[in-house]
Amino acid sequence: MKKLIFTFLITAITVLFPYQDIKAQSKDYKDASLSIEERVEALLPKLSLEEKVAQMRIFHANIGVKHDEKGKLQLSNKVIKKLKLGIAGIKNPAEHVDAVTAAKLNNELQKYIIENNRWGIPALFVTESYNGVDAEGCTKFGRPIASAASFNPELVQKQWDIVGREARLRGMHMCHSPEADLVRDPRFGRMSEAFGEDTYLTTQMVTSAVKGVQGNYEGLGNGTHIGAVAKHFAGYGQVLGGSNFAAIEISPRTLIDEVYPPFEAAVKDAKTLGIMASHGDLNGIASHGNPELLTGVLRDQWGFNGYVVSDSNDIARLFYFMNVAESPEAAAQMGLEAGIDIDLYAEDSYAYLPEMVKKNPELEKLIDRSVRRVLRTKFILGLFDNPYIDLKETKKGVRSKSSLELARTSDLESIILLKNQNNTLPLNKSKSTKIALLGPLVKENTKALFESVTGNSITYVAEKGFHLTDETGGAPKLLERDKNAIDKLVNTAKSADLSILFLGGDEFTSKEAFFTHALGDRATIDPVGPQDELIEKIKALGKPVIVVLKHRRTLSINTIAEQADAILDTWDLSEFGDQSTAKIIFGEVSPSGKLPVTVPRSIGQIPFHYSMKEINYKKGYLFLEDGPIYPFGYGLSYANFKYSDIKISNTELTPNTEIEVSVKVTNTGAVKAKEVVQMYIKDEIGSVTRPDKELKGFEKIELNPGENKTVTFKITPKMLEFTGLKMKKVLEPGDYTVKVGTSSQEYLETTFKLKK
């Protein structure tokens, strides 16, 4: 009888606790021979509820992670208390020291974390990347929107490959970058952090950036690269009024067809390890409490299996800012149920989860779901097996000669020639000339960088003249017009043969408007201060005027475009930006950048991206010239490119076939140069109103004088899909026009039909 009872109990246990669960619990999560999933499942049951919640929180190093006068790690009592339970990660540890010192300190910090939590769980050290790794002593690249101007995804991937390598060599593991947002409103202060206004271009750039920083995913486990966190999901770059934290209203059709694709590509094609949710709401639903977005679209539709992190304090803000939760605890539950796995910074959100589980035990299932994703990321990055950095490798690998050279190359391919009246550029550096480098964007080393390009043949005089603002970090104020400063600049220009004016904006006129007392968005996009007055007065001297435009948002440069003899749009380049600009000015390299945005004449034209619906172009405005100052995809060269012989392989396309369109491009100029050949497609008639045209392909080519090349693009049915009347993807038969050319407004055309 006892034997029968024992057999019954064993049978019951087997039914209630399947064999695989018992087997999983018997495995050692430290065993590197196990699969990542097996290791996660072996570790998770060991954690207490409080330890699980600790794996769902990130704090900033500024609360007490630093080094003392002897360079030793120093932790505040607050940090020591947090680390007893372990932690998901720490933001920006050792960001203000050189790479070798950072690696040493991060090794010490990681060692402390591993040795002071029960299970030896390592932490994720997190950075960001807007001009390269956001830390001291790393290679400084141009900002993302400048990179987009290169129209060279391969170059961008190489750039972000260096970002991933240099970050890992500092001891970092994740990067809250790149931005997959579309930026279509230049009032928005964070415009330069993204890759422009176009869906296709942004998709190519984001995919390249994620693949680069993650080392094509292979660099994660072998310890050479870091994980990407694509952000801000979704629609963040299109806040109403261009005002940070404002509402976001985007039609469901536009979301699916235009806003989602860069994120979807980051997930499916580039395998991003992380996604960050958007600060704002989306058509009335707060993004951090939106399960349809963060679980339905991101996970159920796209199959994302990484982690979702909140933006700074945004789960708690569901209660005290968004007013969609009735209490801090309700906000935490909303975020958890929506699919936010990690709470960034807050002490008044996921910190409440252990107490909440006591009242609602079902929440622990959702906590387990999130912790699995975090632990999985740490295993993917190999942190349990190789948590430390070899300082010798750091010394060799950060700011290497090849990395610095790539920063220069990226600059040269990103600079855009907007105007070149009477072939003002390039200048002849062998001709004895006196040049005035003038204006508020002149830097202390601008003169020296120009001299490094031209040597002693050119004489320079440099004068900043005035600042644009008082350069207060939180809310900068415009300065009073300084007549004496303007007069001094004009007098300096009088003594020179020509002037190069450095105009536009800086990090104080376009920046993130943080939650507390910080402003960075603008109500107008005209150049601030007396910049228009300056160019008019110097132009009146009757000498050539070249403008180097530096900026972090699109500016309505009407006066500059009218007055300047030549304009180079440089956005925000690398640490070698002025040197690269000098090389372009003096003809060492022909400019090949193209505009990643449309340049409007007035803020009143917004929204004004090139791919708006055709009906948006029906009427202009009283007292304003139609069209942009410069269109999307525009950029001149020192060469001349002739487009001819556009051909299409078949005038009929079916849902099961592909066709090709080709065009011959000839360099009819006198210098070797690069050109970005662009393909746009227009759906002539749709069941819903359709964009005027959409970029569907581009290729950057290089041609010697007299050389030609036939550039071929493939047209697939997938390119023609859009969200139809019933909010489902459709492929509609009908007429299409293909436009292949040098910009969104200058091209050759051919047509084809899509048949059932």
C-alpha positions, 0 to 999 in steps of 0.5 A: 500500500505504501509503495502504491501511495509513493508511486501515486505521489511521484506521478502527481509531482511529475504531472504538476511539475513537468520533467523539463522544469525539474531539469532546468532547476538542476542546471547551473546558470554559470555553465557556458555550455548551456544555451542562453535560454537554459541559463536564464531559466536556471537563474531566474527561479533562484532570485527573490522578488526583490532581486528580480525587481532590481534587475528591472531598474537602472540608476545614473552614476551621478547619484554616487559612482565616482573615483577618489583623488587616488583614482580608486572607485568610490561609491555613495551609501545610496549606491552601495544599498542599491547594489546589494540586490544587484541591478539591471544597469548603471547609466554613464559610469566614468563618462568624464574620464579618459577611456583607459581610466574609465575601463579601469573604474568600470572593471572595479565597479563590475567586480564590486557588483558581482561580488556583492549580490548573491548570484554574482549577476553583472550589471549593464553599463549604458551610454549614448551616442550622438557624436560618437560615444558620449564620454571623454576620450573617444572619437568624436563623429558628426551627429546622426543627421550629418551622417545621413547627409552622406547617403552612405549606409556602409560608411555609417555602419563603419562609423557605428562599428567604431562607436561599438568598439570604443564603448565596449573598450571603456567597459560599456555594454548598451547604448541608448541610441540610435534614434529611429524617429523621423524628424519633420519639424525643425522647431524640435530641439533634438532634430540633429539626433535623428537621421532626417525626414524620410522613412527609407533613408532613416531605415537604411541609416538606423539599420546600419547604425544598429548593425555597426554598434552591435558588430553585426550581432556577432560582436556582442558575445565575443565582447567587442561591441555593445547592444543598441537601444533604438528609440523613441518608440514611436513618433517622438520626433513629431511632437505637436508644436515641435515642443518636447513632451507635447502630445503626438498625433499621427494617423494610424496609416502614417504610423504604419507606412512611415513611422514604424518601418525604421523601428521594424527594420531595427528589430527584424534586420539589425536585431537590436537588443533594446527599444526605448519607449517615447516620452509622449503619448500617441493619439491620446495613449501614453506610450509608456502605458500602451500595450498595443504598441509595446507588446502588440506591434513590437513583440506580437507582430515583429517578434522582438525579444529584447528588452524595452526600457523607459525613457527617463522617469517616464513610468512614474510620469504616467501618474504625475505628468500624463495624468493617466494613472491614479497613483504611482503604483497604478503607473507602475502596473500600467508600465509593467502590463504594457511591456516596459521591462526596465525603469530608467532612474525612477525611485517612485515607480518599479521600486513599488513592485515588491509591495504591489505583488503582496496585494496582487501576486499575479504581477510576479508573472509579468515581472518574471517576463521582464527579468527574463529579457534583461538576463537574456541580454546579459548572457548574450553580451557574455557578461557572466563569462567575461565581465571585464575589459583588458586595459591594454586593448583599451589603450590600443583600440580607442581613438586609433589612427584609423578611427580618426581618419574615418571621422574625417572621411565621414565629414567629407562625405556629409558636407553639402554644397547648397550654392556655388554662384559663378563657380566661387568654389573651390578656391585656389590654395596656391594663389596668395590670398587673404581670407577673413574667417568670421562669425559666431560659429568660428571656433578657437581652432578654426584658423589653425585647422584651415592653415593645416590644409593650405599651409603658408600660401593663404593668410587668415584673420579670424574673428568670432565677433559675437555669441548667439546666446548667453550660453546658459545651459538650461534656458539660454537667452539671446544677447543684445545686438552689439553694433561694435562687434558687427562693425569690427567684423565688417572692418576685418572683412574690408581688409581681406580678399574674401570672407568665409562666414560661419553662421547658423546655430549651436548646441545652445540654440538647438538642444533637448528641452529637459523636463525641469527648467530647460528649453531647447525648442523654438517657435521660429526657425530663422537664424538667431541674432544679427546673422542676416545683418552681418552677411548683408553688410559684408556682401555690400563690400563687393567681395566674395562671401562664402557661408559655412552653415553649422546647425542642429536644426533646419533653418530658414536661411532666406537671406543667407541663400540670397546674399552668399556666393557659395554655401556649404551646409555642414550640420554638426561635424566631427572634431575635425569638422573645420579641417574637413570644410577647408578641404572642401573649400580648397578643392581637395575633395568635391562635396557629395552630401545631400540634404536629408531634410527639406529646407522651408522658406518659413516656419509657416510652411510646416509640415513640409517634408518632400513626401507629403500627399500630392494634394498638400502642394495644391495651394501656396501662401499669400506673399510667399514664394512657392516651394522650399529654399532647397529640396530633400536630396539636394546637393551640388558638386564641383563636377557636373553629372548628366543623367540619360538613357533611363530604361525599365526592364519591363513596363508591367509588374505583377505581385510575383515578379520584379523589374529593374530601372536603370539610368546612365550617369556621366561626369561631364565635369573636370574633377573626380567626384561622387554623386548620390543617384536617387530613385523615387516612386509615385503611385498615380492613383490610390484608394487612399490619398498617396504621397507625392513621391517616395524615396525607394532607393539610392546609390552613391557612385564615384566617377572620373571626368568623362566617365559614365556608369549605368546605375540600376535599381530593383523595383519589388512589389513590397516597395509599393505596398501601403495601408489601404482603406481597411487598415491592412497592407494592400498592393493595388494595381495601377500606374506608377511613375519612377523618377531617377535623378540627383534630388527629389525635384530633378530627375528623369522619369519612366512608367510601369503598371502593376497588374494583378 
